[in-house]
């Protein structure tokens, strides 16, 4: 009972450490983050609609928003993959080492995504939330993987005054981070398909070689049998 009272008071913006109140969770910027967590199925659980009208609206918002968001994220991820492939093709045309250039471009794109969506947010959350680096990177992974335990939630501490750009930057980070994750998944699927086709070609090539080898051995054996000298058969006669 007491914990529910404390939770409700915290949602209304009451500080648990000082005798002051903030604007509460339902600011414009915080509402934008809540909308982003709904359509991305993260669902931290620190914010939820309490009125009947808000709950009904949230149901329809999620019903239509989640599929549309999946389509948009998938499309944005494919556009990112196309950009990476175009850059790789452009550089491959100017260098002689095509395979090495392709691997280097994809490796640089992976490292850039890790820095942009994990390292930089980790530093920002450590500065704004006062978390340790391990807690910040843990929050980044739990958020971008859409697990959303809710044990660490950014922009939710009533004892801190956050800048206005913080929530907007968070919503953008969630959207483009998930799009980058979609790019990573699509690219991984592409690599696995290429490896599968390569292994199939190798396997079919080996089977063809084994069949040809077996046929050659069979033909050689038949030739050897035909070339073997036939021993004269003993003549049997009847003495009259």
N, C-alpha and C positions, 0 to 999 in steps of 0.2 A: 504493500500500500504506500509506504513512504517512498520507495524507489519510483513508483509511478508518479507521485506528486513532484519529485525532483526532476524526472524526465519531462513532464509537462511544463514545469517552470523553465527548464533549460530550453525547450523548444520555443517558448515565448520570449526568450532573450534574457532571462534573469541570470546574472552571474552567480556562480557558486562560491566564488572567492571574495567578491567585493559587493558593496551595497549599491549596485547600479544595474541598469538594464540597457540592452542594445536594441536594435531594430527587429530582433527575432530572426527566425530562419526564413520566413516568407518575404524576403526582399526580392527585387526584380532579378538581381544577379544570382542569388541563391536559388530562385525558382527556375532560372535557366539551367543551372547545374542539375537540379532535380529532374527537369524534363530530359536532360541528356542521360541521366542514369536510368530513367524509365525506358526510353526507346532503345538503349543499349543493353538492357536487362542486367545491369550491374546491381541496382537495388540495395544500397547500403543499409537502409532501414532507419537511418537517423531522422529522416523526414517522411511524412506520410500525410495524405489528406484526412482531416478529421470530420468534415461535414459530409452529409449524404450526397449533396450535389457535387462536391469535389471528388468523392470516391467514384460516383457514376461517370463523371467526366474523365477521370483517370483510367477507368476501364476501357472506354472507347478510344481514348488517346493512345493507350498501349496497344489496343487491338489493331489499330490502323498504323500506328507509328512504328512498331517493331518490325513488321515486314518491309515497310518502305525504307526504314533505316538499314536493314540488311541489304536491300537492293542497292541503295546509294553507296554504302561502304564497299560492297563488292565491286561496283563500277569504279569508284575512286581508286581502289586498290589495283584494278586492272589498268587504269590510266597511268598510275605510278609505274607499273610493270612495263607498259609500253614505252614510257619515257626512258627507263633504264635500258631496255632493249635497243631503242633508237640510238642512244649514246654509245652503247656497245658496238652496234653496227657501224656507226660513224667512225669510231676509233679503230675498228678492225680493218676498215678500208684504207687507213693511213699507215698501218703497221703491218709487218710481215708475220708477227706472232699472233694469229687470230685467237687461238684457244686461250693463250695466256692473257690477252687483252680482255676477253669475255669474262674470265674468272676474276680478274682484277677489278673490273667495273662492278660486278655483282658484289664482290667483297667490300668495296668502298661504299656501295649503297647500303649494305647490311650494317656496317660500322657507323655510317651517318645516321641511320634510323635508330640504332641503339643509343648513340649520343644524344640525339634530338628528343627521343621519347622516354629515355630512362635516366641518363646521366644528368642532363640539364634539369628535368623536373625533380630529380632527387635533390639536387642542390637548392632549388627553389623551395621545396617543401621543408628542407632542413632549416632554411633561413626564416620562412614565414611561420611554420608550425612549431619549431623548436624540437623536432624529432631528431633522432640519431640517423646517420646515413643508412644503417641497416633497416631501420623502421621505414625510412623514406623509400628505399628501393623495394622493400616488401609491399608497401602501399601501391607503388607504381605497377608492380607485377599483378597484385590482386585486382587492381582496377582494370588494367588492359586485358586481363584474362577473363573479365566479366564475372569473376567469382564474387567479389564484393561482400566480404565477411561483415564489415561495418565496425570492426574494432579500431581501425584508424580511418578517419574521414577528414579530409581537408576542408577548410572554410566552415568549420562547425563549432569552433571554440568561442563561447560568449565572452571570455575574458580577453580576447584579442580583437583589435581593430584592424580589419583587413582593408587593403586598398580596393578601389572599385574595379580595377582591371584584373584583380586576382581571380574572381569567379568566372569572368569571361575567358580569361586565359585557360582556366581549368576545363571549361566546356569545350574549347577549341582543342585542347590537348587530348581530351577523351575521344573526340570525333576523329581527328586525324591520326591519333595513336591506334585506334581500332582499324582505320583504313590501312595504315601501314602493316598492322598485323594481318589483315586480309591479303595484302600484297605478299607478305612473307609466306602465308599458307598457299596462295596460288603459285608462287614461285617454287615452293617445296614440292607441290604436286607436279609441276612441270618437270622438275629435276627427277622425281621418282619415275615419271612416265618415260623420260628419256633413258634412264638406267634400265627400266624394265624392257624397253624396246631393244636396247643394246644387248642385254643378256639373252633375249629371245633370238636375236640375230646370231649371236655367238653359239647358242645352243643348237639352233637349226643348222648352222654351218658345220658344227662338230658332228651332228648326226648325219649330214650329207657325206662328210669325209669318211665316217665309219661305214656307211652303206657302200660308198665307192671302194673302200679298202676291202670290205667283205666280198664284193663282186669281183674285184681283181684277184683276190686269193682263190675264189671259186673257179674263175676262168683259168688261172695258172694251174690249179690242181687238175682240171679237165684236160688241159694241154699236156701236162706231164703224163697223165694216164694214156692219152692217145699216142704219145711218143715212146712209151715203154715197149721194148721188143717182146714179141709174143713167142713163148716157148713152143717148139713143135709138139703136137699132140702125138702120143704113141699110136703106131698103126697096128691094128689088130687084124690078123688074117686067119683063115681056116685051112689047115693042111689037108689036102686031099690025098 
